Amino acid sequence: MPQLSLHSPIGPLTLTEEDGAIISLDWGWGRDQTETPLLCQARDWLDSWFDSPQKQFPLPLKPHGTAYQKKVWAVVSAIPPGETLTYKQISEKVGGSPRSVGQAMGANPIPILIPCHRVVGAGGNLGGYSGDGGLEDKIWLLELEGVVLPRK
């Protein structure tokens, strides 16, 4: 599978393509680097997004996951930049529980592009984040998008 890495403000990221769609975004620098048209477009979009994060990802995504995870990820993909939903709000849309939504978020193979950083807990609790920097990455991404977070 073709992969292409990029430098970002939250560290190196690697995009992976399969059958004409992005299937993963991982923290770290990939071993192999292949500049396909799709991967170059995705890299360029991410470079631009880190400068001005007010747009949705326009390229095809095809994450591997269960039917339930894909339902959750579809709802999360529709959250506009600068806005958040709670785990409970998403569970009310797709079924399951806030915990099952959290598990789907933890299994998200394409963070940032499927913006799981926009999913938060009730009452100002941020929940978790799978990025290399954990919650620090989530806070950074939310603040980049203009979300005002409660300070403790």
Backbone as CSV, one residue per row, in Angstrom:
resi,resn,N_x,N_y,N_z,CA_x,CA_y,CA_z,C_x,C_y,C_z
1,MET,0.834,-1.175,0.000,0.000,0.000,0.000,0.883,1.245,0.000
2,PRO,0.565,2.207,-0.859,1.353,3.438,-0.892,1.180,4.254,0.383
3,GLN,2.292,4.822,0.836,2.298,5.694,1.999,3.078,6.951,1.674
4,LEU,2.680,8.040,2.344,3.397,9.297,2.191,3.375,10.016,3.529
5,SER,4.519,10.504,3.953,4.637,11.176,5.242,4.775,12.676,5.052
6,LEU,4.465,13.404,6.125,4.594,14.854,6.118,4.953,15.335,7.507
7,HIS,5.597,16.478,7.555,5.860,17.138,8.825,4.617,17.952,9.166
8,SER,4.252,17.964,10.449,3.106,18.758,10.893,3.446,19.406,12.225
9,PRO,2.641,20.361,12.662,2.902,21.002,13.959,2.788,20.047,15.149
10,ILE,2.146,18.890,14.948,2.036,17.922,16.041,2.928,16.705,15.795
11,GLY,3.881,16.856,14.912,4.835,15.788,14.652,4.633,15.167,13.282
12,PRO,5.489,14.223,12.921,5.365,13.578,11.621,4.105,12.732,11.541
13,LEU,3.469,12.757,10.370,2.249,11.988,10.110,2.441,11.202,8.822
14,THR,1.843,10.024,8.754,1.926,9.196,7.556,0.531,8.811,7.093
15,LEU,0.247,9.114,5.838,-1.005,8.756,5.184,-0.812,7.454,4.421
16,THR,-1.851,6.611,4.418,-1.811,5.363,3.657,-3.029,5.302,2.751
17,GLU,-2.798,4.854,1.525,-3.845,4.762,0.503,-4.061,3.300,0.127
18,GLU,-5.334,2.979,-0.161,-5.683,1.662,-0.693,-6.885,1.819,-1.609
19,ASP,-6.794,1.276,-2.806,-7.907,1.311,-3.766,-8.486,2.706,-3.967
20,GLY,-7.632,3.715,-4.079,-8.082,5.062,-4.392,-8.711,5.827,-3.241
21,ALA,-8.460,5.400,-1.998,-9.000,6.105,-0.831,-7.964,6.095,0.290
22,ILE,-8.037,7.078,1.170,-7.180,7.132,2.347,-7.741,6.146,3.367
23,ILE,-6.877,5.246,3.872,-7.347,4.266,4.859,-6.749,4.478,6.246
24,SER,-5.671,5.260,6.328,-5.129,5.518,7.657,-4.272,6.776,7.668
25,LEU,-4.179,7.335,8.859,-3.263,8.432,9.159,-2.616,8.048,10.484
26,ASP,-1.311,7.878,10.452,-0.581,7.430,11.636,0.445,8.469,12.049
27,TRP,0.714,8.524,13.362,1.786,9.362,13.871,3.100,8.659,13.583
28,GLY,4.076,9.414,13.136,5.389,8.873,12.836,5.673,8.932,11.338
29,TRP,6.924,8.692,11.008,7.378,8.753,9.628,7.364,7.344,9.062
30,GLY,6.656,7.152,7.947,6.583,5.842,7.317,7.898,5.437,6.666
31,ARG,8.088,4.142,6.559,9.321,3.623,5.969,9.365,3.885,4.474
32,ASP,8.266,3.597,3.788,8.200,3.768,2.339,7.482,5.066,2.003
33,GLN,7.925,5.740,0.961,7.326,7.004,0.544,6.973,6.903,-0.939
34,THR,5.667,6.986,-1.220,5.188,6.896,-2.595,4.282,8.082,-2.861
35,GLU,4.630,8.903,-3.832,3.845,10.099,-4.140,2.776,9.786,-5.185
36,THR,1.640,9.231,-4.735,0.508,9.043,-5.644,-0.260,10.361,-5.718
37,PRO,-1.068,10.561,-6.749,-1.856,11.797,-6.818,-2.733,12.005,-5.572
38,LEU,-3.388,10.951,-5.100,-4.258,11.082,-3.928,-3.457,11.427,-2.680
39,LEU,-2.362,10.739,-2.448,-1.563,11.024,-1.258,-0.972,12.425,-1.297
40,CYS,-0.564,12.879,-2.463,-0.054,14.257,-2.585,-1.160,15.271,-2.305
41,GLN,-2.360,15.012,-2.817,-3.485,15.915,-2.535,-3.794,15.935,-1.038
42,ALA,-3.806,14.766,-0.414,-4.094,14.686,1.021,-3.019,15.393,1.831
43,ARG,-1.752,15.199,1.469,-0.644,15.884,2.154,-0.784,17.399,2.016
44,ASP,-1.057,17.857,0.798,-1.195,19.291,0.556,-2.388,19.856,1.323
45,TRP,-3.498,19.091,1.376,-4.680,19.538,2.121,-4.328,19.682,3.599
46,LEU,-3.642,18.686,4.159,-3.265,18.756,5.573,-2.341,19.942,5.834
47,ASP,-1.353,20.162,4.962,-0.471,21.319,5.127,-1.284,22.610,5.177
48,SER,-2.247,22.741,4.293,-3.109,23.920,4.251,-4.018,23.982,5.474
49,TRP,-4.554,22.831,5.881,-5.488,22.778,7.011,-4.805,23.227,8.296
50,PHE,-3.567,22.855,8.495,-2.864,23.277,9.711,-2.681,24.796,9.743
51,ASP,-2.713,25.456,8.585,-2.649,26.918,8.534,-4.018,27.559,8.693
52,SER,-5.065,26.890,8.196,-6.429,27.436,8.230,-7.422,26.277,8.293
53,PRO,-7.750,25.826,9.512,-8.514,24.587,9.676,-10.031,24.718,9.533
54,GLN,-10.491,25.592,8.689,-11.937,25.814,8.600,-12.567,25.162,7.372
55,LYS,-12.180,23.937,7.080,-12.777,23.242,5.944,-12.810,21.742,6.222
56,GLN,-13.732,21.054,5.560,-13.870,19.608,5.689,-12.945,18.921,4.683
57,PHE,-12.516,17.710,4.996,-11.638,16.950,4.109,-12.427,16.500,2.876
58,PRO,-11.957,16.849,1.658,-12.745,16.603,0.450,-12.418,15.308,-0.299
59,LEU,-11.429,14.555,0.152,-10.984,13.385,-0.597,-11.586,12.101,-0.024
60,PRO,-11.591,11.013,-0.804,-12.248,9.784,-0.340,-11.508,9.112,0.821
61,LEU,-12.295,8.706,1.810,-11.798,7.966,2.961,-12.475,6.596,2.968
62,LYS,-11.741,5.575,3.341,-12.319,4.238,3.439,-11.686,3.520,4.628
63,PRO,-12.089,3.929,5.840,-11.495,3.314,7.026,-11.971,1.872,7.193
64,HIS,-11.069,1.013,7.639,-11.443,-0.353,7.973,-12.026,-0.346,9.375
65,GLY,-13.188,-0.991,9.551,-13.810,-1.059,10.858,-15.130,-1.804,10.774
66,THR,-15.781,-1.938,11.919,-17.080,-2.603,11.978,-18.160,-1.673,11.434
67,ALA,-19.331,-2.232,11.188,-20.456,-1.413,10.713,-20.776,-0.312,11.731
68,TYR,-20.752,-0.647,13.016,-21.040,0.354,14.049,-19.972,1.454,14.049
69,GLN,-18.709,1.073,13.998,-17.645,2.072,13.975,-17.808,3.007,12.783
70,LYS,-18.151,2.450,11.631,-18.320,3.280,10.434,-19.486,4.244,10.589
71,LYS,-20.556,3.835,11.276,-21.679,4.760,11.547,-21.211,5.908,12.431
72,VAL,-20.467,5.581,13.466,-19.941,6.614,14.366,-19.022,7.550,13.595
73,TRP,-18.105,6.998,12.812,-17.147,7.825,12.073,-17.845,8.718,11.053
74,ALA,-18.952,8.248,10.481,-19.704,9.083,9.532,-20.283,10.307,10.241
75,VAL,-20.828,10.112,11.441,-21.366,11.243,12.210,-20.233,12.197,12.587
76,VAL,-19.136,11.653,13.033,-17.995,12.478,13.446,-17.447,13.264,12.257
77,SER,-17.419,12.645,11.083,-16.909,13.325,9.887,-17.745,14.545,9.521
78,ALA,-18.993,14.572,9.952,-19.878,15.689,9.630,-19.796,16.838,10.640
79,ILE,-19.041,16.670,11.721,-18.902,17.756,12.703,-18.048,18.853,12.068
80,PRO,-18.592,20.053,11.940,-17.811,21.131,11.308,-16.599,21.528,12.149
81,PRO,-15.558,22.018,11.491,-14.404,22.521,12.232,-14.832,23.596,13.225
82,GLY,-14.240,23.559,14.406,-14.551,24.546,15.429,-15.753,24.194,16.279
83,GLU,-16.390,23.054,16.005,-17.535,22.612,16.807,-17.216,21.260,17.425
84,THR,-17.961,20.914,18.458,-17.788,19.620,19.106,-19.140,18.966,19.339
85,LEU,-19.125,17.668,19.499,-20.271,16.892,19.976,-19.774,16.045,21.134
86,THR,-20.681,15.663,22.018,-20.298,14.778,23.113,-20.479,13.325,22.682
87,TYR,-19.814,12.464,23.413,-19.959,11.031,23.168,-21.447,10.645,23.270
88,LYS,-22.144,11.231,24.232,-23.562,10.937,24.419,-24.385,11.402,23.218
89,GLN,-24.135,12.606,22.714,-24.878,13.105,21.552,-24.702,12.174,20.352
90,ILE,-23.496,11.678,20.162,-23.260,10.765,19.038,-23.976,9.445,19.282
91,SER,-23.947,8.935,20.511,-24.629,7.664,20.800,-26.133,7.798,20.572
92,GLU,-26.685,8.975,20.807,-28.115,9.183,20.556,-28.432,9.159,19.062
93,LYS,-27.458,9.467,18.229,-27.663,9.452,16.774,-27.474,8.063,16.171
94,VAL,-26.531,7.284,16.720,-26.175,6.010,16.089,-26.549,4.794,16.914
95,GLY,-27.009,5.007,18.144,-27.266,3.883,19.032,-26.027,3.589,19.855
96,GLY,-26.167,2.625,20.714,-25.052,2.294,21.593,-25.008,3.230,22.781
97,SER,-23.858,3.333,23.364,-23.667,4.137,24.573,-22.510,5.100,24.356
98,PRO,-22.373,6.087,25.241,-21.191,6.947,25.148,-19.893,6.140,25.193
99,ARG,-19.875,5.075,25.970,-18.672,4.235,26.062,-18.373,3.556,24.722
100,SER,-19.415,3.047,24.042,-19.175,2.388,22.749,-18.718,3.403,21.696
101,VAL,-19.212,4.632,21.797,-18.735,5.685,20.899,-17.259,5.966,21.188
102,GLY,-16.895,6.028,22.463,-15.499,6.237,22.838,-14.603,5.128,22.312
103,GLN,-15.090,3.901,22.353,-14.309,2.787,21.819,-14.137,2.924,20.306
104,ALA,-15.187,3.362,19.614,-15.084,3.586,18.168,-14.089,4.708,17.878
105,MET,-14.099,5.746,18.710,-13.142,6.836,18.522,-11.715,6.334,18.707
106,GLY,-11.502,5.487,19.695,-10.176,4.941,19.942,-9.677,4.053,18.806
107,ALA,-10.614,3.507,18.022,-10.248,2.637,16.890,-10.193,3.397,15.570
108,ASN,-10.429,4.704,15.589,-10.437,5.506,14.371,-9.066,5.446,13.694
109,PRO,-8.993,4.856,12.477,-7.697,4.738,11.824,-7.255,5.995,11.063
110,ILE,-8.155,7.007,11.007,-7.825,8.208,10.229,-8.101,9.466,11.070
111,PRO,-7.412,9.594,12.222,-7.644,10.794,13.029,-7.305,12.058,12.243
112,ILE,-7.811,13.148,12.702,-7.739,14.476,12.085,-8.676,14.529,10.876
113,LEU,-8.539,13.597,9.934,-9.415,13.598,8.759,-10.813,13.112,9.123
114,ILE,-10.923,12.096,9.962,-12.167,11.772,10.671,-11.930,12.392,12.040
115,PRO,-12.477,13.585,12.263,-12.009,14.454,13.354,-12.483,14.037,14.748
116,CYS,-11.946,12.933,15.236,-12.341,12.452,16.560,-11.919,13.417,17.668
117,HIS,-11.018,14.347,17.362,-10.669,15.363,18.365,-11.861,16.267,18.674
118,ARG,-12.875,16.275,17.810,-14.072,17.108,18.020,-15.118,16.427,18.893
119,VAL,-14.813,15.252,19.422,-15.731,14.528,20.302,-15.213,14.656,21.725
120,VAL,-16.072,15.174,22.598,-15.683,15.443,23.974,-16.682,14.815,24.932
121,GLY,-16.281,14.719,26.176,-17.162,14.215,27.211,-18.100,15.299,27.707
122,ALA,-19.047,14.878,28.509,-20.006,15.824,29.087,-19.315,16.685,30.148
123,GLY,-19.829,17.886,30.334,-19.357,18.744,31.411,-17.921,19.224,31.278
124,GLY,-17.412,19.325,30.063,-16.065,19.843,29.865,-14.968,18.797,29.915
125,ASN,-15.321,17.530,30.176,-14.329,16.453,30.149,-13.928,16.201,28.704
126,LEU,-12.651,16.164,28.418,-12.207,15.997,27.038,-12.240,14.559,26.553
127,GLY,-12.251,13.587,27.463,-12.147,12.200,27.034,-10.695,11.899,26.724
128,GLY,-10.458,11.005,25.768,-9.095,10.628,25.420,-8.752,11.038,24.004
129,TYR,-7.523,10.695,23.589,-7.101,10.932,22.219,-5.953,10.001,21.884
130,SER,-5.965,9.472,20.666,-5.005,8.447,20.271,-3.712,8.997,19.671
131,GLY,-3.598,10.291,19.515,-2.379,10.864,18.944,-1.174,10.635,19.838
132,ASP,0.013,10.764,19.260,1.248,10.551,20.016,1.301,11.416,21.271
133,GLY,0.772,12.623,21.175,0.790,13.530,22.317,-0.434,13.401,23.206
134,GLY,-1.312,12.426,22.935,-2.497,12.200,23.751,-3.376,13.439,23.824
135,LEU,-3.818,13.754,25.032,-4.734,14.889,25.219,-4.116,16.213,24.806
136,GLU,-2.801,16.342,24.907,-2.162,17.586,24.464,-2.417,17.821,22.983
137,ASP,-2.375,16.754,22.170,-2.682,16.890,20.745,-4.139,17.273,20.539
138,LYS,-5.035,16.651,21.294,-6.466,16.947,21.163,-6.733,18.415,21.502
139,ILE,-6.171,18.876,22.603,-6.348,20.274,23.006,-5.781,21.196,21.928
140,TRP,-4.588,20.877,21.421,-3.965,21.708,20.401,-4.843,21.782,19.156
141,LEU,-5.376,20.636,18.705,-6.226,20.611,17.510,-7.516,21.401,17.731
142,LEU,-8.140,21.235,18.881,-9.376,21.973,19.176,-9.110,23.475,19.231
143,GLU,-8.042,23.876,19.891,-7.718,25.306,19.969,-7.334,25.863,18.602
144,LEU,-6.664,25.054,17.770,-6.353,25.473,16.405,-7.637,25.818,15.654
145,GLU,-8.694,25.039,15.902,-9.972,25.265,15.233,-10.805,26.359,15.895
146,GLY,-10.311,26.923,16.987,-11.023,28.019,17.640,-11.972,27.602,18.743
147,VAL,-11.927,26.355,19.157,-12.781,25.900,20.258,-12.215,26.448,21.562
148,VAL,-13.084,27.081,22.335,-12.683,27.614,23.634,-12.910,26.514,24.659
149,LEU,-11.831,26.092,25.295,-11.906,25.009,26.263,-11.931,25.570,27.677
150,PRO,-12.681,24.897,28.553,-12.681,25.351,29.946,-11.318,25.134,30.575
151,ARG,-10.872,26.101,31.327,-9.578,26.006,32.017,-9.818,25.559,33.451
152,LYS,-8.950,24.699,33.929,-9.106,24.201,35.299,-8.179,24.920,36.229
